[in-house]
Amino acid sequence: MKLRKTSGQGMMDCKKALAEAGGDIDQAMEILRKKGMATLAKRAGRDTTEGRVVSKTSDDGRVAVMATLCCETDFVSKSDDFIATTKTLADYAMACQQDEGPENILETTVDGKKFSECLTDLVSKIGEKTEVGDYVKYSLDSPGFVSVYLHFNNKVATMIHLETSDDTVASSDTLKQVIGEVAMHVTAMKPLALDKDGINAETIEREKAIFAEQVKNKPENIIEKIIEGKIKKFFAENCLLDQKFVKDDSKTVAQVVADAGKQAGGEAKIKRFIRLGVG
């Protein structure tokens, strides 16, 4: 019973591990952990297209994290053990010294235990390949706040870093509500970047090539202008600041945020955002 309580494993698994360890609990725990490692190795080639997004924000709203814990099946992603581990993942994400990279989460230690060990413990219980898919932390060093929106299905979430002219503006409840709505907008509209400078050159050239193919039969003297117009539309549809706001399509997201900043008594602008999802 002591091993079962410590490991969270089933009674029969604990009994077998203790028998193999000659009654030594520490050795039995190691046996159970090796079982999880063996499962990970055996199922290394499996796809982890299910899972959950987790997030956590500091009380002052100036540090926030998002991460994804991925598994093989939706059934496992809804299990108590998996959900408990996602909460643990959020704590490790806040403790991580790096701002991104799932490999950094795995090496982070809390109370003398690495998250990689927590993951192995989980795998030994659920019998599926499980891994950290993504991890991002936003830490502010200037006035503003971080807003996080987690969709009801726990499979997609958005984090926005808002920069403000001063701390008083950042404390505005109205502004926080607007940025929360923008985070929902990002979740639904899937922008590729904050603005056109954030879209890589390869993507732009690929789109130009597609547009050029579409208008190749047009008169030579207007082809360039047509392509230029299509690229401008591409930016408007895929850059967050240029997108029409879903709750008021008479304004762009940039205009909505700027107006909310003025209403709060100063200036506000989105500095960066990230959208994470599983599946």
N, C-alpha and C positions, 0 to 999 in steps of 0.2 A: 504493500500500500504506500510506503514511503517513496519507493522508486516511481510508482505510478503518479503520485502527486507531484514529484519533482520533474519528471520527464513529460507528463501528459500523454504517455503511451497507454495502449490497452493492457488489460490485466495479463493476458496470455503472453504478449510480447515481453512484458516486464518479467514474468515468471521464467521464460526461456533465457532471457539475458542474465538473470541472476543465477540460474543453474549453470550457464556457461562460464560465468565469472566466479563461481564458487561462493556466492553470497556476498561478494564485494560490490557495494552500491556504486562506487566511483567507476570501477571497471565495467559494471553493467551499463552505466550511462555512456561510456565510451563505445560499447558494443552497439547500443541503440543509435548513436551518432554515426557510426560506421555503416549501419544499415541505411541511413539516409544518404550518405555519400555514395554508397553502392547504387542506390536508386537513381541518383542524379547521373551517375556515369552510364547506367544502363539505358536511361531515357534521354541521353544527351541530344539525340537527333530529333526529338519530338518538337512540334510547334507549340509555343505558349501564346495563344491568341486570345485567351480569356484572362480575367483578373480584375483588379480594382485600382483606381487612382486615389491616392491619399494626400492630404494637405494638413498643414499646421501653421498657425500664425502667432507671433509673439503678442503679448498683451497690449503693447504700444503700437502694433501694426507696422513696425519698421523692419521686421524680419519674417519671412514666410518661405515655406518649402512646399514642393510638390514632388511626388514620386509615384511610380507604377510598380505594382507587384503582379507578376504575370504567371499564369498556370495553364494547364492543358484544357480543362473543362469548366463550363459555367457552374456545374454542380459543386465542384471543389471551391470555386471563388465565393460561393455563398455559405461555405461551412464555417462553423464557429472558430475553428483553429486558424483558418486562413484569415478571417476578419480580425482576429486577435493579433496576428502577426503584422497585418497592415498598420494597426495602431502602434505597434512596436517600431515598425519602419519609420513612421512619422517622427517618433522620438529620436531615432538614430539620425534621421535627416537633419533635425534641428541641431544635433550635437556634432555633425560632420564639419570638419574644418575647411573643406573645399566647397565650391559653389555649384559644381555640377559633376556628372559622371557616376554611373551606378557602381563602378569598381571602387570608388572612394567610400560609398556607403558600406560595402561589404567589409572593408578594413576598419571601419569606425568601431570604437570600443565604448560600451556603456556598462558601468558596474562590472568591469573585468571580463566582458563577453563581447566578441565581435559579432556583427550582424550576420556574417557568413555562417557562424555557428547556429544562430537562430533559424536561419534558412534551412540548414541541414536538419535541425530538429523537426521543423515543419514537414519537410519531405519524408522523413521517417514515419510520420503519422499519416500523411495523406496519400503517399505512394505515387505522386506525380512530379514531373519536372516543374520547378518553380524558380523564378529569377526576378531580379530587379531590372525592369526595362529602362526606365528613365529616372533621372533625379536632377532637380534644379533648385537653387536657393537664391532668393533676392534679399540683400541686406542694404539698407539705405544709409547714406552718409550726408544727405541734404534733406531739407524740408519736403514732406510728402508722406505717402503711405502705400502699402501693398494691399490690393484687393484680390480675393480669391473666390472663384465661383466653381462649385462642384456640382455637376449635373446629378439629377435624382437617381440615375442608374449606376452611379459611381464608376463609370467607364470613361468619362471625359471631364476635363476641368481646365480652367484658365486662370492664369495669374498675371496681374497687371501692376506695374510699378508706375505710380503717378508722382510727378514732381510738381511742387507748388512754390509760390513766391515766398511763403513764410509758414510757420507752424500754425498760425491762426486759420489760414485758408485750409490747411490740411485737416483741421479739426471739424470742418463743416460737415454736418450730417447730410445735407442736401448733395454736396459733392460726392460723398461716399456712396450715396444711393445711386447717383448717376454712373459712377465708375463701376459699381456692381452690375448695373444694366449693360454697360459696355462689355464687361466680362462675359455676360450671357450672350451678347452679340457675337463676340469672338468665338465662343463655343459653337454657335449655330452657323456662322458665316465662313469660318476657317480661313482667315486671311493668311497670305503667304509671308507677309512682312509688315513692319510698321509703316514704311514708306518705300518709294521706288529705289532708294539707295540700298535698301535691305534685300532686294531681289538680285540674285547673282546673274552675272553676265551671260552664262550659258543658257539660263532660262529665257532671258530676253531674246537672245539670238535664235533660240528654238521657236519662240512665238513668232518672231519676224519671218522666219522661214515658212511657217505654216500660213501666215497671212499673205506672204508673197505668192505662194502656190494658189491661194484662193482668188487672187486678183490678177493672175498672169495674163489673162486675155483682155484686160483693160488697156486703154491707151497709155503708152509709155510715159507721157508727161504728167499723168495723175497717179500713177502707181505709188510713188514715194509718199505722196500726201495721204493716200488711203491707208497705207501701212502705218504711217505716223499717227493717224486718227485711231486705228485699231489698237496700237500699243498704248495710247493714252487711255482708251477704254479699259484695256487689260489692267493698267495700274489702278484705275478707279475701282475696279471690281475685286482686286486682290491685295491692295495695300490698305491696312486698317484705317489710317487717318483719312484716306480718300473715299472709303466706302460710305454709302448712304446708311444712316443709322436705322436699324430695324424698327425702332419705336417711333421714328419721325423721319421719313425719307426725304423731307424737304431740306434736311441738313446732313452734312457729312459728320463722321465721328469726331473729327478735329474741331468742327464748329460747336458741336454739343459740349465737348469737354471745355473748350475756351469759354463758352457762355456760362457753364457751371462754375468755372473759376472766378469769373467776374461777379457772379451772384454771391459767391463766398467772400468777395471783397479783395480779390487779387488775381493772380494768374495760375493756371494749371495746364499741364501737358503730359501726355503719356510718353514715358521715356523708353519703355520696353514691355514686352508681353511674351508669354509662352502658353501654348495650348498643348496639353498632353492627353493621350487617349490609349485605350487598349482595344484589341480586336481589329 
